[in-house]
Amino acid sequence: MVSVSRSKLREEILSNQNEKKYDPDSSPKSWEQYAASYKHSYSLYSEFGFENPEYATWENCNYVNKADIKVTYQRLYAFSRDGGKFNAKPHVFRLGGETDWNFKEAELQENKFGRLSKLIKKDDSKKNLVECKNMYHTLLNFSIMPATGNVQSVKSKGYGDYLDRFDSFVAIISDYYLKNNTKLLLSKSRRNGEALEKYFSNFKDVYDYFEQHYLIDNQKYVDRLVSSGKQKIETEKDVDRYTSLAKEYWKLKENSLNQL
């Protein structure tokens, strides 16, 4: 039983852990949660090192398990136990943690919160957006994603708005499985397109992928994400739609985690 308290799932995960700074979604605390929550819901769990995540510092044409002194924030990964399984080049296929809904408040292009806040005027809309921002670095907003093949860059760009939209990413995954557009999901993969295709072949469709990676079995919700993801965010109504889907996501995921 993985049941986790509501407060733990919704509390902020800080960067400082074990005397190091980490990206919160790929930190020791996050991997502890991933190991617990994916154990009975992710079909490839036994094939990756969830319980012993490693660093991935590039050194002498290979990844080594030690902190990278050249970066401010460290990241941990779950490597494939079978080095050749996905034919990753030139290294072993690995999973990383990812922040699902990006409501980051920062500078310039990274300021997703600021870009969205410029579109809204109503107090209720502002309140909802702030609530979403407060969920940014929480366990409910973290999930696994292939690190091999640079899938995160595909999510970040989406359909060209660079808002790192979760709904657009799900729409891109849907397009891939429906063969409407198989290239976009693989567009940043460089030499690892084949490795990603092998990975995605383990899931029969967008619903299966969504359930196994985001722990939510709700096809109607996924359909609404796909529909929303193909729409632009240009008005207050669009922001309201987006924040509503995010808040629903966290409720659904919270229920799922507490039933595992």
N, C-alpha and C positions, 0 to 999 in steps of 0.2 A: 504494500500500500504506500503510495507516494504522497498522500495527502499533506499539503503544505498550508500553513496558516495564511489567511488573507493578507495580514500585515506584512509577512515576509515576501509574498509575491509582488506586493505593490510598493515596497520600500526601495529607496534609491540604492543601487549598487555602486559603491565608490571605486575610484581608480586605485587608491592605495591599499594594497593587500600584500601581506608577507614581506614587508619592507621593499616592495617594488611598486611601480606604477604600471597599471594594465589598462587596455581598452576594456571597459566594464563587460561588454558582451562576450569577451574571450578570456575572462579572468578565472582564477581558481574557483571563486564562489559560483560563477555561472556554469563552469564545467561540472561542478558538484551537482547542480540542478539538472543539467543535461543528462548526466550519467543515470540519475534517478528516474527522470521523466521519460526518457526514450527507451529505456531497457525493455519495456513490454509493448512498445507501440511502433518501433522503427525496425523494419525487417532486416536492415543491414547492421544492426547494433553490434553483433558479435564479430563483425568483420573490421571494426574500427576500435581504436584504443580510447574509448570514452573515459574509462576509469583512470587512465594514465596519460593525460594530455601532455604534449611536448611543445617546446619552442621550435621555431623554424627559422633559424638564422642562416643566411646563405653564405657559405664559406668553402672555398676551394671547389666550386662547381657542385656543391651538394648542400642539403639542409642538415644542420647540426642542432642538437638539443641543448642549447644554451641561450641565455638572454642576450639580446642584441644591444650592445652598448651605444650604438649609433642612433637609436630611436628613443623617443621620450616614453612611449607607451608600449609595453610588451603585449604579445598575443600568444595564446596557447591553442594548439590544434590537436585533433584526433586523426592520426595517420592510419591508413589501411594496413591491416596486419599482413596482408599478402602484397608485397611490393610491386608485383607485376600485374595485379588483378585488373586494373583499369587502363593499363598501358599509358600511364601518365609520363610526360616528358618534360624535363630530364630527371624527374623525382617521383617519390611515392605520392599517390593520391591522398588528399587530406581534406577534412572538414574543419570549418571554423565557426565561431559564433557570429551572429549578425543581429543588429538592431532592426526590428521589423518596420515599425512606423517611425519615420524620422521627423521629429518636431524640434530639432536642435536649434537653440538660440545661440548664434555665433556671429562672425563677421563675414561679409561679402557672400560668396556663393554657398558657403556652409550654413547660412542663416535661413533655414527652412521656415522656422517660426516667424521670422520677420517678413518673409515674402508672403506668407499666408495672412499675417495680421494686417498687412496693408490693404487687403481686399474686404475687410469686415468693419462694420460700424456698430451693429447691435450688441448690447451688453451680453445677451445670452450666447451669441456667437463668440465673443471675446472670452467669456467664462469657459466655454467648451474647449477652445483652443488652449487656454492656459492649463486646463485639466489634462489635456493630451501632452502638453510639454512636460508636465510633472510626471508623466508615465514613461518618459523617454528612456531612462536608464533603470528599468525594473526587470525582474525576471519574466514577468508576463509579456514583455516586449522584446525578449531575446529568443532566438531559435538557431538551429544549425543551418548551415549553407555550405555547399562545396566551395572550398577556398581555391582548389585547383581549377584553372580555367577562367579565373577572374569574373565570376558570375556577379559579384557585388557591383562591378562597374556597369554591368547591364542594368541592374536594379537602379543604380544611381542616375543613369541617363533616362531610363524609361523610354517613353516615346518622343523624347527630345526636350522635356522641360527641366531636366536635371533637379527635380524635387525629391529624388530618392523615394518615389511613391510605392508603397506596398501593394496598393490595388493595381497599379500598372504592371508591376512585376508579376503578379498572379495572372494578369491578362496575357502577358508575354509567354508565360508557362503554358497557359491554355492554348494559345496559338501554336506553340511547338507541338503539343500532343495531338491537336486537330490537324496538323500539317498545313495550317493557314500561312504560317511564317516560321520555318524551322531555323532560319539563319540568325534571327535577332538574338535569341537566347545564347547562341554560340559565337556571337560577333566579336567578343573580346578574348576569346579563348586561345588565340595564337596557335601554338602547336598542340594544344590539348582539346581540340574539338572532338576528336575521336574518344578521348577519355571521358569527356562530359556526356557524349552520346551513350556510352556504355553505362555510365552512372544513371542517367535518366531512363534508360531502358528497364530499370528495376521497378518502375512505377507505371501502372497501366494507363493512367490519365491524370488530368490536373487535380481531380478529386482525391485520388489515391496519393499523389504527391503532397497535396495540401494536408491531408489527414496525418501522414507520416512525419512531415516536417514541422507542422504547426499544431498538431494534436487536436484538430477540430474536424469532426465528421458532420458536415452540414452543407449539402450540395447547393441549397438555395442561397445560402450566404456566399458561397464561392461564386455563384452566378452573378450575384449583385456586385461583388468585388470586380469581377471581369468586366461587367458593364460600366462600372464607375471608372475603372482603370483606363478605359479607352476614351473617356471624356476629359476635356481640358479643365483646369481649375483657373477660372477667370473672374468669378463673381462670388459674392458672399454666400449665395445658395450652394455653389460648388464646394466652398470650404465647409459649410454645414454638413453637406453630404459626406465629405471626407472624414471629418471628425466624428460623425455619428457612426460610420463604419469602423473606425478605430476603437471607439469605446465599446461597441458591440463585440469586436474581436477579443478584447481583454476579458469581457464577461464570459464569453464562450470558452476561451482558453482556461480561465480560472476554474470554471465548472469541470472541464475535462481533466485538468491536473488533479483536482480533488476527488476524482472518481477512479483514477488509475490504481 
